[in-house]
Every structure is written in structure tokens, then in C-alpha cells.
Amino acid sequence: MTLLVVSRLVKRFGGLAATDGVDLGVREGELHAVIGPNGAGKTTLINQLSGELMPDSGTIEFAGREITSLPVHKRALAGISRSYQITSVFTEFTAQQNVMLAALAHAGHAFRFWQPAMRDPLLVASARHALEQAGLINKAAVPVSALAHGERRQLEIAMTLATKPTLLLLDEPMAGMSQHESAAMIELLLKLKGQYAILLVEHDMDAVFALADRISVLVYGRVIASDDPGTIRLNPEVREAYLGDESLVA
């Protein structure tokens, strides 16, 4: 089943079409990567899918329901969860507390009651499960300020998982990572692949080709190709768009 269906999506900023008639689909359990040069419209696309930007035209359907005009919180309740290029965590809290707060926020819990809620055994168990999925259970009691950059990115993944999503929107989860940290993130995403539908925006081509079931290439707001990794790697239009970037053809 195709879980997410994007049809003719357009977003303009003045005379610039950041997304220009984008068609895209993500199937259940699929990891679908979106790649393209800087300024191609990738983050604008993911912002529209998460509800942070409303398109000028086109439609977005999720799980058979049109969600084009739904705000962020209603898309989150429907099962769409998003991570960002820049980590968004509370550095003074522990990893587990951050995950618990994400779950509480998703449930619409008033933060003035967060301290009693933090002792809820079901919430604790749920947070620890998300941390285990993200490979961070051994850091549960560690303040975020003491976590390495890669571990913070893993924590953000755990926070998205705590919201019980169906679709993960991951915006450059490997940005700023060392080679070792990137390898750990690839391993994590391989474990999550199949359990969730994942739309991955990423510049690390080694990661993209290791992870993706399908790849869509976005250039100047348009999808110029969408296919399996082997076909995309050999596509002459894609190679030209990346100016012969060896990372695509090696």
C-alpha cells in the first residue's frame, strides 16, 4: 500500500518555485530517499509534508486521507513524525526525560503536570523502549549536554519514535557527523527500515545508496527521476544534474 501520496505539489517564494509540481509516493515499510543539490527544494518539500508550510497548490494524502491543509499537530496525531537538520533537544534534561517530554507533548499533556507524569510507569517503559530502538538505552540517565553529536541525533530519532509514528520524515540525520557516527546512524536506520515508512532527505550518498528502497532526485523544485538505487545511479540526467559527482556513479 502507498501510505503517502504527493501530487503536483507547488510552493513559491516570490518568483522562485521551491517545489514545482512534485509527485512522490512512499509505501508502507519503505525507505524512500530524496536527494538533490543545495537549493533543490528538499527542505521545503519536507516542511510541506510535516505541515510547517502550506503548499500553494497540489495535494498530500496520507493513509488514504487528504491532509493538505492539516496543521502540524494533527499530522503528528495521524502518524507523521519529523526530525530536523539541527537537533532540537533540552540539553539540561536526561535522554530519557527528553523522550518522555516528546511523548507527553504528542499526547497534548500540559507541561505544568510533567513532573507527576514523569513517574508514570507506562510512560517510562515507552520512553525506554524508544531509547532501546534508537540504540541509546545505556545513555538513558545521561544529561543531553554530555552526549556526543551523533548520540544527540540518535536521541532525536528516539523522540520521534516515542510519538508512535507510521511515517518518519528525516531531514539530514547524518549532518555534521563523523564517519563512525554516520555508520552508527546507518545501522540504526537499517534496523528501523521495514518497521516504519521513512522519507529520508540526505546529502550522504553512501548512506542513501546503502539504505534506500527508492530514490527521488529533486532539482530546481522538480523530480527529475524516481527509481530504485541501481537505476538512479546509472541515470544520465541524474549524473548531469550532479555535475558528474563520483559519489553517484562509483
C-alpha positions as CSV (number, residue, x, y, z in Angstrom):
1,M,0.0,0.0,0.0
2,T,1.2,3.5,-0.8
3,L,1.0,5.3,2.5
4,L,1.9,8.8,1.4
5,V,0.9,10.3,-2.0
6,V,2.1,13.7,-3.0
7,S,0.5,15.1,-6.2
8,R,1.6,18.2,-8.2
9,L,2.9,20.0,-5.1
10,V,3.8,23.6,-5.6
11,K,5.3,26.1,-3.2
12,R,6.5,29.5,-4.5
13,F,8.5,32.2,-2.7
14,G,8.1,35.3,-5.0
15,G,9.2,34.2,-8.4
16,L,11.0,31.1,-7.1
17,A,9.2,27.7,-7.3
18,A,10.8,25.8,-4.4
19,T,8.7,22.8,-5.2
20,D,7.4,22.8,-8.8
21,G,4.7,20.1,-9.4
22,V,6.3,17.4,-7.2
23,D,4.8,13.9,-7.4
24,L,6.0,11.5,-4.8
25,G,4.9,8.3,-3.1
26,V,6.1,6.4,0.0
27,R,4.9,2.8,0.5
28,E,4.3,1.1,3.8
29,G,7.7,0.0,5.3
30,E,9.7,1.6,2.6
31,L,12.7,3.9,2.9
32,H,12.4,6.5,0.2
33,A,15.3,8.9,-0.1
34,V,15.0,12.4,-1.6
35,I,18.3,13.7,-2.9
36,G,19.4,16.8,-4.8
37,P,21.8,19.7,-4.9
38,N,21.6,22.6,-2.4
39,G,18.6,24.8,-3.1
40,A,16.8,21.9,-4.9
41,G,13.7,22.3,-2.6
42,K,14.2,19.3,-0.4
43,T,13.7,21.0,3.0
44,T,10.7,23.0,1.5
45,L,9.2,19.7,0.5
46,I,9.6,18.1,3.9
47,N,8.3,21.2,5.5
48,Q,5.1,20.9,3.4
49,L,4.8,17.2,4.3
50,S,5.1,17.9,8.0
51,G,2.6,20.8,7.8
52,E,5.0,23.6,8.7
53,L,4.5,25.1,5.2
54,M,1.2,25.1,3.3
55,P,1.5,24.4,-0.4
56,D,0.2,26.9,-3.0
57,S,-1.3,24.1,-4.9
58,G,-1.3,20.3,-5.1
59,T,-2.4,17.6,-2.7
60,I,-0.9,15.4,0.1
61,E,-2.7,12.2,1.0
62,F,-1.7,10.0,4.0
63,A,-3.2,6.6,4.8
64,G,-6.0,7.3,2.3
65,R,-6.9,10.7,3.7
66,E,-6.2,14.1,2.3
67,I,-4.1,16.1,4.8
68,T,-3.0,19.0,2.6
69,S,-4.5,21.7,4.9
70,L,-3.9,19.9,8.2
71,P,-1.6,21.7,10.8
72,V,1.5,20.1,12.2
73,H,-0.1,18.7,15.4
74,K,-2.9,17.0,13.5
75,R,-0.5,15.4,11.1
76,A,1.5,14.2,14.1
77,L,-1.6,12.7,15.7
78,A,-2.3,11.0,12.3
79,G,1.1,9.3,12.5
80,I,3.7,11.6,10.8
81,S,6.7,12.4,12.9
82,R,9.7,14.6,11.8
83,S,13.3,15.1,12.7
84,Y,15.3,18.3,11.8
85,Q,18.6,19.2,10.3
86,I,19.5,20.8,13.7
87,T,18.9,18.8,16.8
88,S,16.0,20.1,19.0
89,V,16.5,18.8,22.5
90,F,16.6,20.0,26.1
91,T,20.3,19.9,27.0
92,E,19.7,20.2,30.8
93,F,17.5,17.1,30.9
94,T,18.5,13.5,30.5
95,A,18.0,11.5,27.4
96,Q,15.1,9.6,28.9
97,Q,13.4,12.8,30.1
98,N,13.6,14.3,26.6
99,V,11.9,11.2,25.1
100,M,9.2,11.3,27.8
101,L,8.6,15.0,27.1
102,A,8.3,14.3,23.4
103,A,5.6,11.6,24.2
104,L,3.8,14.0,26.5
105,A,3.8,16.8,24.0
106,H,2.4,14.5,21.3
107,A,-0.4,13.4,23.7
108,G,-1.2,17.1,24.4
109,H,-0.2,16.8,28.0
110,A,0.0,20.1,29.9
111,F,3.7,20.7,30.8
112,R,2.8,22.1,34.2
113,F,1.9,18.4,35.1
114,W,5.1,17.0,33.6
115,Q,6.8,16.1,36.9
116,P,4.0,13.8,38.2
117,A,3.7,12.3,34.7
118,M,7.4,11.6,34.6
119,R,6.8,9.0,37.3
120,D,4.1,7.1,35.2
121,P,5.5,3.6,34.7
122,L,3.8,3.2,31.3
123,L,5.4,6.4,30.1
124,V,8.8,5.4,31.5
125,A,8.5,2.0,29.8
126,S,7.5,3.6,26.5
127,A,10.4,6.0,26.6
128,R,12.9,3.3,27.4
129,H,11.6,1.2,24.5
130,A,12.2,4.1,22.1
131,L,15.7,4.7,23.5
132,E,16.4,1.0,23.0
133,Q,15.2,1.1,19.4
134,A,17.5,4.1,18.9
135,G,20.5,2.4,20.4
136,L,20.6,4.8,23.4
137,I,19.3,2.8,26.3
138,N,22.7,2.8,28.0
139,K,22.5,6.7,27.9
140,A,19.0,7.0,29.4
141,A,20.2,8.7,32.6
142,V,22.9,10.9,30.9
143,P,22.2,14.6,30.5
144,V,21.9,15.6,26.9
145,S,24.7,18.1,27.4
146,A,27.1,15.2,27.9
147,L,26.1,13.3,24.8
148,A,28.2,13.4,21.6
149,H,26.7,14.9,18.4
150,G,25.9,11.5,16.9
151,E,24.2,10.5,20.1
152,R,22.0,13.6,20.1
153,R,20.9,12.7,16.6
154,Q,20.0,9.2,17.8
155,L,18.1,10.8,20.7
156,E,16.1,12.9,18.2
157,I,15.2,9.6,16.4
158,A,14.1,8.2,19.8
159,M,11.9,11.2,20.4
160,T,10.2,10.7,17.1
161,L,9.7,7.0,17.8
162,A,8.1,7.9,21.2
163,T,5.2,9.5,19.3
164,K,4.2,6.1,17.8
165,P,4.5,7.2,14.2
166,T,3.7,5.4,11.0
167,L,5.8,7.7,8.8
168,L,9.2,9.2,9.7
169,L,10.3,12.3,8.0
170,L,14.1,12.5,8.5
171,D,15.8,15.7,7.4
172,E,19.6,15.1,7.0
173,P,20.0,13.0,10.2
174,M,23.7,12.5,9.4
175,A,24.5,16.2,9.1
176,G,27.8,17.1,10.8
177,M,28.6,13.5,11.8
178,S,31.9,11.8,11.8
179,Q,32.4,8.7,9.7
180,H,31.9,6.5,12.8
181,E,28.8,8.3,13.8
182,S,27.4,8.1,10.3
183,A,28.0,4.3,10.3
184,A,26.1,4.0,13.5
185,M,23.2,6.0,12.1
186,I,23.1,3.9,9.0
187,E,22.9,0.8,11.2
188,L,20.1,2.3,13.2
189,L,18.1,3.2,10.1
190,L,18.6,-0.3,8.7
191,K,17.0,-1.7,11.9
192,L,14.1,0.7,11.6
193,K,13.6,0.1,7.9
194,G,10.5,-2.1,7.4
195,Q,9.1,-1.2,10.8
196,Y,8.2,2.3,9.6
197,A,7.8,4.1,6.3
198,I,10.7,6.5,6.1
199,L,11.2,9.6,3.9
200,L,14.9,10.4,4.1
201,V,16.4,13.7,2.9
202,E,20.2,13.2,3.0
203,H,23.4,14.5,1.4
204,D,25.5,11.5,2.3
205,M,25.3,9.4,-0.9
206,D,27.0,6.4,0.7
207,A,24.2,6.3,3.3
208,V,21.5,6.9,0.7
209,F,22.6,4.0,-1.5
210,A,23.0,1.7,1.5
211,L,19.6,2.5,2.8
212,A,17.1,3.4,0.2
213,D,14.5,1.2,-1.5
214,R,13.7,4.0,-3.9
215,I,15.3,7.4,-4.6
216,S,13.8,10.5,-5.9
217,V,16.1,13.2,-7.3
218,L,14.9,16.8,-6.9
219,V,16.5,19.6,-9.0
220,Y,15.2,23.1,-9.1
221,G,12.0,22.0,-7.4
222,R,11.2,19.2,-9.8
223,V,11.6,15.5,-9.5
224,I,13.7,14.5,-12.5
225,A,13.9,10.8,-11.6
226,S,12.4,8.4,-9.1
227,D,13.5,4.7,-9.2
228,D,15.5,2.0,-7.4
229,P,19.1,2.9,-6.4
230,G,20.7,0.9,-9.1
231,T,18.7,2.6,-11.8
232,I,19.2,6.1,-10.3
233,R,23.0,5.5,-10.1
234,L,23.2,5.0,-13.9
235,N,20.6,7.6,-14.9
236,P,22.5,10.1,-17.2
237,E,20.2,13.0,-16.3
238,V,20.9,12.5,-12.6
239,R,24.6,12.3,-13.3
240,E,24.4,15.5,-15.2
241,A,22.4,17.3,-12.5
242,Y,25.1,16.4,-10.0
243,L,27.8,17.6,-12.4
244,G,29.4,14.1,-12.6
245,D,29.6,13.7,-8.9
246,E,31.5,10.4,-8.4
247,S,29.6,9.6,-5.3
248,L,26.6,8.7,-7.5
249,V,28.4,6.6,-10.1
250,A,31.1,4.8,-8.1
